[in-house]
Amino acid sequence: MDDEEMANMALTLCHQTDKMMCAYIENLEKGFVTEGGIKERMYAARTGYRQMLDARMRALETENQQLKKRIKELEAELKRLGERV
C-alpha cells in the first residue's frame, strides 16, 4: 500500500466512525426524549414501587376487616351453640 491508499483508508475509517457516532448520539437523544433521563426513570421506578406497596396494603387491610367480621360472626355462633347445650 502506498501513502495515498493508506491516507484514503484512514479517511474512510474516520468517516465510518463519524457516521456510527452520529447514529449513536441520535439514538441516545431518541431514548432520552421517549424514556426520559436517569432521574426521571428512577423517580418512576420509586413511585411505581410505592404505588404497588400502597395497593397491597389496601388489599391486606380489606382482607383484615373481612376476617375480623368473620371472627365476630363465628364467635356469635359459638355463643349461640354454647347456650343450647
N, C-alpha and C positions, 0 to 999 in steps of 0.2 A: 504494500500500500504506500502510495506517495503522500506527500504533505497535503495536497488538495483533497484527496479522498478521505484522509484522516480528519481534516477540518470539516468536510461535508458530513461525515458520520457523527462527529461531535455536535455539530449544529442540529442535525436531525434528532439526536438524542435529547438535546436541550428543548427542542420544540415538542417532542413527545412528553417529556417530563412536565413542561409548562401546561400542556393540554390536560394531562392527568391531574395536576394540582388544581387547575381551574375547575374541572369537573368535581373534584373532591370538595372544594370550597363551596361550590354551588349546592352540592348535596347536603353539606353541613347547614347552609342557610335555609334550605327547604325543611330540614329536620327541626331547626330552631323555630321556624315560623309555625309549623304544624304541631310540634310537641312541646315547644317552649324550652326555656333554659333549664339548667340543673336545679335551680332554686324552685322554679315552678313545678317541676316533676317531683321534687322532694316534698313540697307542700301538698301536692295532690296525693302522694302516697300516704303522708301522715293523716290528712283529713279523711281519706278513704278508709284507713285502718280504724280511725276513731269512730267513723260512722258505722263500721261493721261491729265494733265493740258496743256502741250505743244500741244498735238494733238487737244484738244478742242479749244485752242487759234487759231491754224491754221485754223480750220474749221470755226470759227467765223470771222476771217479775210477774208477768201474766201467769205463767205456769205455777209460780209460788202461790199466787192468790187463789187459783183454781184448786190447788192441793189443800190449802187451808180451809177452803169452803167444803171440800170433800171430807176432810178430817172432822169438821164440825157435824156434818151430816152423819158420819159413821159413829161419832160419839153419842149423838142424839138417838140413833138406832140402838146402840148398845144399852143406853139408859132405858129405853122402852122395853128391850128384851129382858133387862135385869128386873124391871118392875113386874113383868109377867110371872117370873119364877117365884 
